[in-house]
Amino acid sequence: MELLTAADVADALSVSRSKVYKMAEAGELQSVKIGKSLRFTEGQVENLAL
């Protein structure tokens, strides 16, 4: 399982990093908090990109 940064997700979905954080806060995109950073699974991002 590969974890992606908000910047990676933003590039993959063609949205801003702030939109990625808003999606995570709204529950549209599941995230894992590692330290102070959020990470996102590659599989979930692929599902949203479809």
N, C-alpha and C positions, 0 to 999 in steps of 0.2 A: 504494500500500500504506500503510494507516494503522497506526501503532503505538499500542498502548494501554498505560496504566500498570497496575500490579497492582490499584489501587483500581478502575479501570474494569472490569477482568476480574472482580474480585470482585462488583461490582454486576451485571454481565451474567449471571454464573453463580449468583448468590445464595449465595455462600460468603464466608468471611473472607479478608482479605489474606494472612494467614499460610498458609491452605490453598492459595492461588494459588502462593506461594513453594514450598511443599512439593510441589505438583504439578510445578512446573518442575524442582525438584531430582530428583524421581523419574523425569523424562523423559516424564510424561504430557502436558505442555504445553511446547512449544518456546518458547524466549525468546532475545532478543538483548540482550547487555549493552552499554549505552551509558554510558560513564563508570562510575559506581558503581551505576547503575540498570538494572533489567531492564525490557524492553519486550516486548510480545506482539503478534502480528499479529491483526488483526481477523478475518480469514478462519478462522484456527485456532480462535479463541474461538467463532465462529459454529458451526463443526463440533462442538465439544464441547457447545454448548447444545442441539443437536438430540437 
